C-alpha cells in the first residue's frame, strides 16, 4: 500500500513540475504534434527573455558559446528539448542550445525578415487589405502579437497597432491561431 502512495506522490510532483515549465515558456499552438520533456509541443515559437542570451553548441554550460543574442523579445523557434535546455532556431535558420529560463512564452514576430526588398509591409486598421493602412513596417521590425486567426495577426509596434497578413510574419506558423 505504501508503494502505491509513494507512486501517487511522485506522479503529482512530476505533474506540478510540468506546470512550472509551461508557465515559463508559454503554451502557444505549434505546427508539430511531438512534445519534449516539458510536455509542450515541438516545434513552437517563444521569445527571448533577456537582452543577453548565450547560444551554445550543446545542452550544457560546458559547451562552447557559438554566438550571443543581444536583443530581448526576439522570436525564436524551439525545435528540441533536453531537460532544462532548448534547441532554438532563429529567423535566419541558425540553431543552438539555450537555457530554458532565458525564454518567454510572450509571442513576438519579425516582419518579413527574409525580404531582400526594403518595401514596407502595411499595418492595416482591420483584417482586410481594403482597410486603411495605419503604418508601413520595414522588414525586420519586431512586433508584439495580440492575436492571430490563421490568416491575420493583430500586432503592436511602439504606438501603432493593427493587422498584418500572417504569411508576412516570422514567429507564428501558417494557419496558427494565437489568443
TIBAVO-174204 format. One record per atom (N, C-alpha, C): atom name; x, y, z. Coordinates in steps of 0.1 Angstrom, whole numbers. Layout:
BEGIN
+----+-------+-------+-------+
! at !    xx !    yy !    zz !
+----+-------+-------+-------+
! CA !     X !     Y !     Z !
...
+----+-------+-------+-------+
//
This chain:
BEGIN
+----+-------+-------+-------+
! at !    xx !    yy !    zz !
+----+-------+-------+-------+
!  N !     8 !   -12 !     0 !
! CA !     0 !     0 !     0 !
!  C !     9 !    13 !     0 !
!  N !    19 !    13 !     8 !
! CA !    28 !    24 !     9 !
!  C !    35 !    27 !    -5 !
!  N !    37 !    16 !   -12 !
! CA !    44 !    17 !   -25 !
!  C !    35 !    25 !   -35 !
!  N !    21 !    23 !   -34 !
! CA !    12 !    30 !   -43 !
!  C !    11 !    44 !   -39 !
!  N !    11 !    47 !   -26 !
! CA !    11 !    61 !   -21 !
!  C !    23 !    69 !   -26 !
!  N !    35 !    63 !   -25 !
! CA !    47 !    70 !   -30 !
!  C !    46 !    72 !   -45 !
!  N !    41 !    62 !   -52 !
! CA !    40 !    64 !   -67 !
!  C !    30 !    76 !   -70 !
!  N !    19 !    77 !   -62 !
! CA !    10 !    88 !   -64 !
!  C !    16 !   101 !   -61 !
!  N !    24 !   102 !   -50 !
! CA !    31 !   114 !   -47 !
!  C !    41 !   118 !   -57 !
!  N !    48 !   108 !   -62 !
! CA !    58 !   111 !   -73 !
!  C !    51 !   116 !   -85 !
!  N !    40 !   110 !   -89 !
! CA !    33 !   114 !  -101 !
!  C !    27 !   128 !  -100 !
!  N !    23 !   132 !   -88 !
! CA !    18 !   145 !   -85 !
!  C !    29 !   155 !   -86 !
!  N !    41 !   152 !   -81 !
! CA !    53 !   161 !   -82 !
!  C !    57 !   163 !   -96 !
!  N !    57 !   152 !  -104 !
! CA !    60 !   153 !  -118 !
!  C !    50 !   162 !  -126 !
!  N !    38 !   161 !  -123 !
! CA !    27 !   169 !  -129 !
!  C !    29 !   184 !  -126 !
!  N !    32 !   186 !  -113 !
! CA !    34 !   200 !  -109 !
!  C !    46 !   206 !  -115 !
!  N !    57 !   198 !  -117 !
! CA !    69 !   203 !  -123 !
!  C !    66 !   207 !  -138 !
!  N !    58 !   200 !  -145 !
! CA !    54 !   203 !  -158 !
!  C !    47 !   217 !  -159 !
!  N !    39 !   220 !  -149 !
! CA !    31 !   232 !  -149 !
!  C !    41 !   244 !  -148 !
!  N !    51 !   243 !  -141 !
! CA !    61 !   254 !  -140 !
!  C !    68 !   256 !  -153 !
!  N !    71 !   246 !  -160 !
! CA !    78 !   248 !  -173 !
!  C !    68 !   254 !  -183 !
!  N !    55 !   251 !  -183 !
! CA !    46 !   257 !  -192 !
!  C !    44 !   271 !  -189 !
!  N !    44 !   275 !  -176 !
! CA !    42 !   289 !  -173 !
!  C !    54 !   298 !  -177 !
!  N !    66 !   292 !  -177 !
! CA !    78 !   299 !  -180 !
!  C !    79 !   301 !  -195 !
!  N !    76 !   291 !  -203 !
! CA !    78 !   292 !  -218 !
!  C !    65 !   294 !  -226 !
!  N !    54 !   294 !  -219 !
! CA !    42 !   295 !  -227 !
!  C !    37 !   282 !  -232 !
!  N !    25 !   282 !  -238 !
! CA !    19 !   270 !  -243 !
!  C !    13 !   273 !  -257 !
!  N !    19 !   282 !  -265 !
! CA !    13 !   285 !  -277 !
!  C !    11 !   273 !  -287 !
!  N !     2 !   274 !  -296 !
! CA !    -1 !   264 !  -305 !
!  C !    12 !   262 !  -314 !
!  N !    14 !   250 !  -318 !
! CA !    26 !   247 !  -326 !
!  C !    22 !   239 !  -338 !
!  N !    30 !   239 !  -348 !
! CA !    28 !   231 !  -360 !
!  C !    29 !   216 !  -358 !
!  N !    38 !   212 !  -349 !
! CA !    40 !   198 !  -347 !
!  C !    31 !   191 !  -337 !
!  N !    33 !   178 !  -336 !
! CA !    25 !   171 !  -326 !
!  C !    34 !   164 !  -316 !
!  N !    47 !   165 !  -318 !
! CA !    56 !   159 !  -308 !
!  C !    57 !   168 !  -296 !
!  N !    62 !   162 !  -285 !
! CA !    64 !   170 !  -273 !
!  C !    77 !   166 !  -267 !
!  N !    83 !   175 !  -259 !
! CA !    96 !   172 !  -253 !
!  C !    94 !   170 !  -238 !
!  N !   105 !   170 !  -230 !
! CA !   104 !   168 !  -216 !
!  C !    95 !   178 !  -209 !
!  N !    93 !   190 !  -214 !
! CA !    84 !   199 !  -208 !
!  C !    69 !   195 !  -209 !
!  N !    66 !   186 !  -219 !
! CA !    53 !   183 !  -222 !
!  C !    46 !   192 !  -232 !
!  N !    53 !   203 !  -236 !
! CA !    48 !   212 !  -245 !
!  C !    51 !   208 !  -260 !
!  N !    43 !   212 !  -269 !
! CA !    45 !   208 !  -283 !
!  C !    58 !   212 !  -289 !
!  N !    63 !   204 !  -298 !
! CA !    75 !   208 !  -306 !
!  C !    72 !   206 !  -321 !
!  N !    76 !   216 !  -329 !
! CA !    82 !   228 !  -326 !
!  C !    72 !   238 !  -321 !
!  N !    77 !   249 !  -315 !
! CA !    68 !   260 !  -310 !
!  C !    76 !   273 !  -310 !
!  N !    69 !   284 !  -311 !
! CA !    76 !   297 !  -310 !
!  C !    75 !   303 !  -296 !
!  N !    86 !   310 !  -292 !
! CA !    87 !   317 !  -279 !
!  C !    95 !   329 !  -282 !
!  N !    99 !   337 !  -272 !
! CA !   107 !   349 !  -274 !
!  C !   119 !   349 !  -264 !
!  N !   129 !   357 !  -267 !
! CA !   140 !   358 !  -258 !
!  C !   136 !   367 !  -246 !
!  N !   139 !   362 !  -234 !
! CA !   135 !   370 !  -222 !
!  C !   145 !   381 !  -219 !
!  N !   158 !   378 !  -222 !
! CA !   169 !   387 !  -218 !
!  C !   175 !   394 !  -230 !
!  N !   182 !   405 !  -227 !
! CA !   190 !   412 !  -238 !
!  C !   203 !   406 !  -240 !
!  N !   207 !   395 !  -232 !
! CA !   219 !   388 !  -235 !
!  C !   216 !   373 !  -233 !
!  N !   216 !   366 !  -244 !
! CA !   213 !   352 !  -244 !
!  C !   225 !   344 !  -251 !
!  N !   232 !   336 !  -243 !
! CA !   243 !   328 !  -249 !
!  C !   237 !   316 !  -256 !
!  N !   241 !   314 !  -269 !
! CA !   237 !   302 !  -276 !
!  C !   249 !   292 !  -277 !
!  N !   247 !   280 !  -273 !
! CA !   257 !   270 !  -271 !
!  C !   257 !   259 !  -282 !
!  N !   268 !   252 !  -283 !
! CA !   269 !   240 !  -292 !
!  C !   260 !   229 !  -287 !
!  N !   258 !   227 !  -274 !
! CA !   251 !   216 !  -269 !
!  C !   244 !   220 !  -256 !
!  N !   236 !   212 !  -250 !
! CA !   228 !   215 !  -239 !
!  C !   235 !   214 !  -225 !
!  N !   245 !   223 !  -224 !
! CA !   253 !   223 !  -211 !
!  C !   261 !   236 !  -211 !
!  N !   264 !   241 !  -199 !
! CA !   273 !   252 !  -198 !
!  C !   287 !   249 !  -201 !
!  N !   290 !   236 !  -202 !
! CA !   304 !   231 !  -206 !
!  C !   306 !   233 !  -221 !
!  N !   295 !   234 !  -228 !
! CA !   296 !   236 !  -243 !
!  C !   300 !   250 !  -247 !
!  N !   307 !   251 !  -258 !
! CA !   311 !   264 !  -263 !
!  C !   300 !   273 !  -266 !
!  N !   301 !   286 !  -264 !
! CA !   292 !   296 !  -268 !
!  C !   295 !   299 !  -283 !
!  N !   285 !   297 !  -292 !
! CA !   287 !   299 !  -306 !
!  C !   283 !   313 !  -310 !
!  N !   273 !   319 !  -304 !
! CA !   270 !   334 !  -306 !
!  C !   262 !   338 !  -294 !
!  N !   259 !   352 !  -294 !
! CA !   251 !   358 !  -283 !
!  C !   241 !   366 !  -289 !
!  N !   228 !   364 !  -285 !
! CA !   217 !   373 !  -289 !
!  C !   218 !   385 !  -280 !
!  N !   216 !   397 !  -285 !
! CA !   217 !   409 !  -277 !
!  C !   204 !   418 !  -277 !
!  N !   193 !   411 !  -281 !
! CA !   180 !   419 !  -281 !
!  C !   169 !   411 !  -275 !
!  N !   164 !   415 !  -264 !
! CA !   153 !   409 !  -257 !
!  C !   140 !   409 !  -266 !
!  N !   132 !   399 !  -266 !
! CA !   119 !   399 !  -273 !
!  C !   120 !   393 !  -287 !
!  N !   132 !   389 !  -292 !
! CA !   132 !   383 !  -305 !
!  C !   125 !   370 !  -305 !
!  N !   117 !   367 !  -315 !
! CA !   111 !   354 !  -316 !
!  C !   121 !   343 !  -320 !
!  N !   120 !   332 !  -314 !
! CA !   128 !   320 !  -318 !
!  C !   119 !   308 !  -318 !
!  N !   123 !   298 !  -325 !
! CA !   115 !   285 !  -326 !
!  C !   122 !   275 !  -318 !
!  N !   115 !   268 !  -308 !
! CA !   121 !   257 !  -301 !
!  C !   119 !   245 !  -310 !
!  N !   130 !   238 !  -313 !
! CA !   129 !   226 !  -322 !
!  C !   133 !   213 !  -315 !
!  N !   138 !   214 !  -302 !
! CA !   142 !   202 !  -295 !
!  C !   143 !   207 !  -280 !
!  N !   142 !   197 !  -271 !
! CA !   144 !   199 !  -257 !
!  C !   153 !   188 !  -251 !
!  N !   160 !   193 !  -240 !
! CA !   168 !   183 !  -232 !
!  C !   168 !   189 !  -218 !
!  N !   160 !   183 !  -209 !
! CA !   159 !   187 !  -196 !
!  C !   156 !   202 !  -195 !
!  N !   166 !   210 !  -190 !
! CA !   164 !   225 !  -188 !
!  C !   169 !   233 !  -200 !
!  N !   173 !   226 !  -211 !
! CA !   178 !   232 !  -223 !
!  C !   169 !   231 !  -235 !
!  N !   169 !   242 !  -243 !
! CA !   160 !   242 !  -255 !
!  C !   169 !   245 !  -267 !
!  N !   167 !   236 !  -278 !
! CA !   174 !   239 !  -290 !
!  C !   165 !   249 !  -298 !
!  N !   171 !   260 !  -302 !
! CA !   163 !   270 !  -308 !
!  C !   168 !   273 !  -322 !
!  N !   159 !   278 !  -331 !
! CA !   163 !   283 !  -344 !
!  C !   158 !   297 !  -345 !
!  N !   167 !   306 !  -351 !
! CA !   163 !   320 !  -353 !
!  C !   157 !   322 !  -367 !
!  N !   154 !   334 !  -370 !
! CA !   147 !   337 !  -383 !
!  C !   157 !   335 !  -395 !
!  N !   170 !   334 !  -393 !
! CA !   179 !   331 !  -404 !
!  C !   182 !   317 !  -405 !
!  N !   177 !   308 !  -396 !
! CA !   179 !   294 !  -397 !
!  C !   190 !   289 !  -389 !
!  N !   198 !   298 !  -382 !
! CA !   208 !   293 !  -373 !
!  C !   202 !   287 !  -360 !
!  N !   209 !   276 !  -355 !
! CA !   203 !   270 !  -343 !
!  C !   214 !   267 !  -333 !
!  N !   210 !   265 !  -321 !
! CA !   219 !   262 !  -310 !
!  C !   210 !   260 !  -297 !
!  N !   217 !   258 !  -286 !
! CA !   211 !   255 !  -273 !
!  C !   211 !   267 !  -264 !
!  N !   200 !   269 !  -257 !
! CA !   199 !   280 !  -246 !
!  C !   192 !   274 !  -234 !
!  N !   195 !   280 !  -223 !
! CA !   188 !   276 !  -210 !
!  C !   174 !   280 !  -211 !
!  N !   165 !   272 !  -207 !
! CA !   150 !   274 !  -208 !
!  C !   146 !   287 !  -200 !
!  N !   153 !   291 !  -189 !
! CA !   149 !   302 !  -182 !
!  C !   152 !   316 !  -189 !
!  N !   159 !   315 !  -200 !
! CA !   161 !   327 !  -208 !
!  C !   151 !   329 !  -219 !
!  N !   140 !   320 !  -219 !
! CA !   130 !   321 !  -229 !
!  C !   116 !   325 !  -222 !
!  N !   108 !   332 !  -230 !
! CA !    95 !   336 !  -225 !
!  C !    84 !   331 !  -234 !
!  N !    72 !   329 !  -229 !
! CA !    61 !   325 !  -237 !
!  C !    54 !   336 !  -244 !
!  N !    59 !   349 !  -242 !
! CA !    54 !   360 !  -248 !
!  C !    56 !   359 !  -263 !
!  N !    46 !   361 !  -271 !
! CA !    47 !   359 !  -286 !
!  C !    50 !   372 !  -293 !
!  N !    61 !   372 !  -300 !
! CA !    65 !   383 !  -308 !
!  C !    68 !   378 !  -323 !
!  N !    69 !   387 !  -332 !
! CA !    71 !   384 !  -346 !
!  C !    81 !   394 !  -352 !
!  N !    87 !   389 !  -363 !
! CA !    95 !   398 !  -371 !
!  C !    88 !   400 !  -384 !
!  N !    87 !   412 !  -389 !
! CA !    81 !   415 !  -402 !
!  C !    90 !   411 !  -413 !
!  N !    86 !   401 !  -422 !
! CA !    93 !   397 !  -433 !
!  C !   108 !   397 !  -433 !
!  N !   114 !   390 !  -423 !
! CA !   129 !   391 !  -422 !
!  C !   136 !   385 !  -434 !
!  N !   130 !   378 !  -442 !
! CA !   136 !   371 !  -454 !
!  C !   136 !   381 !  -466 !
!  N !   129 !   392 !  -465 !
! CA !   127 !   401 !  -476 !
!  C !   140 !   407 !  -480 !
!  N !   144 !   406 !  -493 !
! CA !   156 !   413 !  -498 !
!  C !   152 !   428 !  -502 !
!  N !   139 !   430 !  -506 !
! CA !   134 !   443 !  -509 !
!  C !   132 !   450 !  -496 !
!  N !   133 !   463 !  -496 !
! CA !   131 !   471 !  -484 !
!  C !   117 !   477 !  -484 !
!  N !   107 !   471 !  -491 !
! CA !    94 !   476 !  -492 !
!  C !    87 !   475 !  -479 !
!  N !    79 !   485 !  -475 !
! CA !    72 !   484 !  -463 !
!  C !    60 !   475 !  -464 !
!  N !    57 !   468 !  -453 !
! CA !    45 !   459 !  -452 !
!  C !    34 !   467 !  -445 !
!  N !    23 !   468 !  -451 !
! CA !    12 !   476 !  -445 !
!  C !     6 !   470 !  -432 !
!  N !     4 !   479 !  -422 !
! CA !    -2 !   476 !  -410 !
!  C !   -16 !   481 !  -411 !
!  N !   -26 !   472 !  -413 !
! CA !   -40 !   477 !  -416 !
!  C !   -48 !   479 !  -404 !
!  N !   -58 !   488 !  -405 !
! CA !   -68 !   491 !  -394 !
!  C !   -77 !   479 !  -391 !
!  N !   -80 !   471 !  -401 !
! CA !   -88 !   459 !  -398 !
!  C !   -83 !   447 !  -407 !
!  N !   -89 !   436 !  -405 !
! CA !   -84 !   423 !  -412 !
!  C !   -88 !   423 !  -427 !
!  N !   -84 !   433 !  -434 !
! CA !   -87 !   434 !  -448 !
!  C !   -77 !   443 !  -455 !
!  N !   -72 !   439 !  -467 !
! CA !   -63 !   447 !  -475 !
!  C !   -71 !   459 !  -480 !
!  N !   -84 !   460 !  -479 !
! CA !   -92 !   471 !  -484 !
!  C !   -93 !   482 !  -473 !
!  N !   -89 !   478 !  -461 !
! CA !   -89 !   488 !  -450 !
!  C !   -77 !   498 !  -451 !
!  N !   -78 !   509 !  -444 !
! CA !   -67 !   519 !  -445 !
!  C !   -55 !   513 !  -437 !
!  N !   -43 !   518 !  -442 !
! CA !   -31 !   514 !  -436 !
!  C !   -28 !   524 !  -425 !
!  N !   -25 !   518 !  -413 !
! CA !   -22 !   526 !  -401 !
!  C !    -7 !   530 !  -402 !
!  N !     1 !   521 !  -407 !
! CA !    16 !   524 !  -408 !
!  C !    22 !   515 !  -418 !
!  N !    34 !   518 !  -422 !
! CA !    42 !   509 !  -431 !
!  C !    53 !   504 !  -423 !
!  N !    55 !   490 !  -422 !
! CA !    65 !   484 !  -414 !
!  C !    76 !   479 !  -422 !
!  N !    89 !   482 !  -419 !
! CA !   100 !   478 !  -427 !
!  C !   103 !   463 !  -423 !
!  N !   108 !   456 !  -433 !
! CA !   112 !   442 !  -430 !
!  C !   122 !   442 !  -418 !
!  N !   120 !   432 !  -409 !
! CA !   129 !   431 !  -397 !
!  C !   124 !   438 !  -385 !
!  N !   113 !   445 !  -386 !
! CA !   108 !   452 !  -374 !
!  C !   102 !   441 !  -365 !
!  N !   104 !   443 !  -352 !
! CA !   100 !   435 !  -341 !
!  C !    86 !   440 !  -336 !
!  N !    76 !   431 !  -335 !
! CA !    63 !   434 !  -330 !
!  C !    58 !   424 !  -320 !
!  N !    49 !   429 !  -311 !
! CA !    42 !   420 !  -302 !
!  C !    29 !   415 !  -308 !
!  N !    26 !   403 !  -305 !
! CA !    14 !   396 !  -310 !
!  C !     3 !   397 !  -300 !
!  N !    -9 !   403 !  -304 !
! CA !   -21 !   403 !  -296 !
!  C !   -29 !   390 !  -298 !
!  N !   -31 !   387 !  -311 !
! CA !   -39 !   375 !  -315 !
!  C !   -36 !   372 !  -330 !
!  N !   -39 !   360 !  -334 !
! CA !   -39 !   356 !  -348 !
!  C !   -51 !   347 !  -350 !
!  N !   -57 !   348 !  -362 !
! CA !   -68 !   339 !  -365 !
!  C !   -65 !   329 !  -376 !
!  N !   -53 !   328 !  -380 !
! CA !   -49 !   318 !  -390 !
!  C !   -46 !   325 !  -403 !
!  N !   -51 !   337 !  -405 !
! CA !   -49 !   345 !  -418 !
!  C !   -43 !   359 !  -415 !
!  N !   -48 !   365 !  -404 !
! CA !   -43 !   378 !  -400 !
!  C !   -39 !   377 !  -385 !
!  N !   -29 !   386 !  -382 !
! CA !   -24 !   388 !  -368 !
!  C !   -26 !   402 !  -364 !
!  N !   -32 !   404 !  -352 !
! CA !   -32 !   417 !  -346 !
!  C !   -19 !   419 !  -339 !
!  N !   -12 !   429 !  -342 !
! CA !     1 !   432 !  -336 !
!  C !     2 !   446 !  -332 !
!  N !    13 !   449 !  -323 !
! CA !    16 !   463 !  -320 !
!  C !    31 !   465 !  -321 !
!  N !    34 !   477 !  -325 !
! CA !    47 !   482 !  -327 !
!  C !    48 !   496 !  -321 !
!  N !    55 !   498 !  -311 !
! CA !    55 !   511 !  -305 !
!  C !    41 !   516 !  -302 !
!  N !    37 !   528 !  -307 !
! CA !    24 !   533 !  -305 !
!  C !    14 !   529 !  -315 !
!  N !    18 !   520 !  -325 !
! CA !     9 !   516 !  -335 !
!  C !     4 !   502 !  -333 !
!  N !    -9 !   500 !  -336 !
! CA !   -14 !   486 !  -336 !
!  C !   -24 !   484 !  -347 !
!  N !   -25 !   472 !  -352 !
! CA !   -33 !   469 !  -363 !
!  C !   -31 !   455 !  -368 !
!  N !   -34 !   452 !  -380 !
! CA !   -34 !   438 !  -386 !
!  C !   -24 !   437 !  -397 !
!  N !   -17 !   425 !  -397 !
! CA !    -8 !   422 !  -408 !
!  C !   -12 !   408 !  -412 !
!  N !   -11 !   405 !  -425 !
! CA !   -13 !   392 !  -430 !
!  C !    -3 !   382 !  -424 !
!  N !    -8 !   371 !  -419 !
! CA !     1 !   362 !  -412 !
!  C !    13 !   357 !  -419 !
!  N !    11 !   355 !  -433 !
! CA !    22 !   349 !  -441 !
!  C !    34 !   359 !  -442 !
!  N !    32 !   371 !  -437 !
! CA !    43 !   381 !  -438 !
!  C !    51 !   382 !  -425 !
!  N !    48 !   373 !  -416 !
! CA !    54 !   373 !  -402 !
!  C !    62 !   361 !  -399 !
!  N !    74 !   363 !  -392 !
! CA !    81 !   351 !  -387 !
!  C !    80 !   352 !  -372 !
!  N !    75 !   341 !  -367 !
! CA !    72 !   340 !  -352 !
!  C !    59 !   334 !  -349 !
!  N !    51 !   331 !  -360 !
! CA !    38 !   324 !  -359 !
!  C !    38 !   314 !  -371 !
!  N !    31 !   303 !  -369 !
! CA !    30 !   294 !  -380 !
!  C !    19 !   297 !  -390 !
!  N !    20 !   293 !  -402 !
! CA !     9 !   295 !  -412 !
!  C !    -3 !   288 !  -406 !
!  N !   -14 !   294 !  -406 !
! CA !   -27 !   290 !  -401 !
!  C !   -28 !   288 !  -386 !
!  N !   -18 !   292 !  -379 !
! CA !   -19 !   291 !  -364 !
!  C !   -28 !   301 !  -358 !
!  N !   -35 !   297 !  -348 !
! CA !   -44 !   307 !  -341 !
!  C !   -37 !   310 !  -328 !
!  N !   -36 !   322 !  -324 !
! CA !   -30 !   327 !  -312 !
!  C !   -40 !   335 !  -305 !
!  N !   -42 !   333 !  -292 !
! CA !   -51 !   340 !  -284 !
!  C !   -44 !   349 !  -274 !
+----+-------+-------+-------+
//
